Amino acid sequence: MMRRLDTSDASFADDFAALLADQREFSADVTSVVDQVLTDVKTRGDAAVAEYTRRFDRVDFAATPMAVTAEEIAAARAAVPDDVIEALKFARDRIAVFHEKQLPSNERFTDPVGATLGWRWTPLASVGLYVPGGRAAYPSSLLMNAVPARVAGVKRLVMVVPAPDGHLEPVVLAAAEIAGVTEIYRIGGAQAIGALAYGTESIRAVDKIVGPGNAYVAAAKRQVFGTVGIDMVAGPSEVVIVADDSAPADVIAADLLAQAEHDEVAQSILITASPTLAGEVDEAVAAQLEVLPRRAVAEASWRDHGAIIIVEGEDEAAALVDRLAPEHLELAVADPDALAEKVTQAGAIFLGAMTPEAIGDYVAGPNHVLPTSRSARFSSGLSVFDFLKRTTLLGLDRAALEALAGPAMTLAASEGLDAHRLSIARRLRAS
Amino acid sequence: MMRRLDTSDASFADDFAALLADQREFSADVTSVVDQVLTDVKTRGDAAVAEYTRRFDRVDFAATPMAVTAEEIAAARAAVPDDVIEALKFARDRIAVFHEKQLPSNERFTDPVGATLGWRWTPLASVGLYVPGGRAAYPSSLLMNAVPARVAGVKRLVMVVPAPDGHLEPVVLAAAEIAGVTEIYRIGGAQAIGALAYGTESIRAVDKIVGPGNAYVAAAKRQVFGTVGIDMVAGPSEVVIVADDSAPADVIAADLLAQAEHDEVAQSILITASPTLAGEVDEAVAAQLEVLPRRAVAEASWRDHGAIIIVEGEDEAAALVDRLAPEHLELAVADPDALAEKVTQAGAIFLGAMTPEAIGDYVAGPNHVLPTSRSARFSSGLSVFDFLKRTTLLGLDRAALEALAGPAMTLAASEGLDAHRLSIARRLRAS
């Protein structure tokens, strides 16, 4: 029986707290295994990577090259249906256009005391992109990670993807080429993260690693953080839909299930002031589940983590959304813009009942890599900023230095940092 | 004997690799202690925080309130010399002006197919600011962390600072008031991080924690990451100075020592094509060390981690800078702008011999919280972006949905996500 909450119930505060505390992630402790693999790759390079790959993926680099060849990529592309290739290009182009608008400007100005101030954005020199193996390799995720890197100006974009028993999904190789990936290696797991972070004889180290992976990959990314940059470690996906009577129940149900089919621990929540709509959606979910290919997954997600919350009205809905801080927020209401103004915590907002999240997952343009598990309170979806770094600039002439020296020397002295103070005083004394 | 490298030496590649590998951080493994403290604070709240504070800081919350009072702040402010108060305000105002220029714009546009796209930046609702106790509590760092948060629009800015034996530095409380901190609690260590992350009866949980701390604080921040956001865990500070014959040797030496006085594991490196300047700087460092109050620290840093690198010319210097990716880069050369253009990896650049890093540490305006230990390759200094999050927006009408539906459904089908495809198809079928 799916969870149903009502803000007018006496038990609501407790019920909602339980929903917020819903533990959807159980990460196995793989730290010690991962630690050993990373140390081994750092020490022995290619030899270690080859051994782990033989053991875990049953691929022998004595017989198959570690790097995926241009011929393999061409063959993969030829094996993918034309409509999929065209859809990938369509998605790539829209993602690129949207992310180009995010590119920030450099700044440089002279302030009233004559100091030159500013900053400069530069792309990361190299980025590693982890792509999971087998069916978990979503070409759409590959585009969402790779295209913003290319838009930011990253020149070297190194993809790693495990090839269990030698198999690589053709659509993934085709998507990599379309996205502008510059190198591909058929390795995975913690050994691939180690190779990207430390470098081996065959693979030059990168500056940052992005992309989803299993518990081993996630643990390895956490451990190499500092040596290289990493993206956020994503949790299970989630959607909150706020709907009023203007929204068709079957469409709301379809969107709840689109989220639920991802994973047994995905979460779909409907918030509505209409008990009628709530009832209709509940029935529509049950009916649509009957014919869904991924029924088992979607049913478990909806049963174990789904919820319908009955509220008084939109202000209350907005307040609950802010507490949930969902990855995806659909506003299937008559005036979605007005409601969007009341919400401050969400990774992405989908405005109106004609805007299914699935369009955003694939082709709208905004990134589908978004903060999960309430982290939208303090973080944002993937963007060009994840592939840029900022260097600040300061330039002084004697007049500007004289204008700033006094307070700086006062503070240096008050902090007991005399060499700091002297580094300023010495310049003022110089002729 | 300080390290001296020369790119014309046969051993240079090895020497430079050794310099890059210079291990300046030895973090004690405090994970299990920290884990226990965090679990205890999460479970028992105020009671646990009070126990740890009594044990570690010898402060009893039965006698002294956990929250610092308005009277204490007023008294602290009265105890700080006027020139220090004025210098703090001067710094605050300049930091605010610089960071206001970083504030990004919201974006909203309609694309050729009629889709509404955009994004919106909102401030984090609440931020915790860790300030170390005793002499390690630098008021300048407090301003550098707090002012950008206030500029970003963060309403609730919660400072924690340990009060060993009940003592709080008056200048730190004064700086907190000047910076716009809204709550102050006299707690520190992992227990303070736990209180900020999980909340207690007295302290509401925050969304992100920033600020420097010891090994326990750093480990605690790493462990609560995910529950809340955290800033980068900073390593020891470092400067690289590229200088030519136009730079006065005594000034270069003073700047090398200003860095070295921070910490025995701070690092100061001079890169120059002039063996003459190199010799003069080396002598000037020795002479200036004689009279430096923090001589022991600066001498150890310069001896153990300092280096002078002799290069052929500016192109070679720029290439080495990029490999070092320093936190601070001073360009004490005739044409610093031209050289700055050749460098891509640095946290902050100081242009010309009249621009001491110490001005940037205190009053210039740019942030002095910068990426250390080569992390400028993939990250940036603290900025308003650390206190903002971005929500992307997508809105479709029927025509826009129809224009995007085909490729999205093709990709959903190719990924085996039928409920995704159906969530689109169902809308197209609806009248």
Interface residues (C-beta under 8 A of the other chain):
Chain A: P81 D83 V84 E86 A87 L88 F90 A91 V97 F98 K101 Q102 P104 E107 F109 D111 A115 T116 L117 W119 T122 L124 A125 R135 Y138 P139 S140 V171 D207 K208 G226 V228 G229 V233 P248 D250 V251 A254 D255 L257 A258 A260 E261 H262 Q288 L292 P293 R294 A298 P336 D337 A340 T344 Q345 A346 G347 A348 I349 F350 L351 G352 A353 M354 T355 P356 E357 A358 I359 G360 D361 Y362 V363 A364 G365 P366 N367 L370 P371 S373 S375 A376 R377 F378 S379 S380 G381 S383 F385 K389 R390 T391 T392 L393 L394 G395 L396 D397 R398 A400 L401 L404 A405 G406 P407 A408 T410 L411 A412 S414 E415 G416 L417 D418 A419 H420 R421 L422 S423 I424 R426 R427 A430
Chain B: P81 D83 V84 E86 A87 L88 F90 A91 V97 F98 K101 Q102 P104 E107 F109 D111 A115 T116 L117 W119 T122 L124 A125 R135 Y138 P139 S140 V171 D207 K208 G226 V228 G229 V233 P248 D250 V251 A254 D255 L257 A258 A260 E261 H262 Q288 L292 P293 R294 A298 P336 D337 A340 T344 Q345 A346 G347 A348 I349 F350 L351 G352 A353 M354 T355 P356 E357 A358 I359 G360 D361 Y362 V363 A364 G365 P366 N367 P371 S373 S375 A376 R377 F378 S379 S380 G381 S383 F385 K389 R390 T391 T392 L393 L394 G395 L396 D397 R398 A400 L401 L404 A405 G406 P407 A408 T410 L411 A412 S414 E415 G416 L417 D418 A419 H420 R421 L422 S423 I424 R426 R427 A430
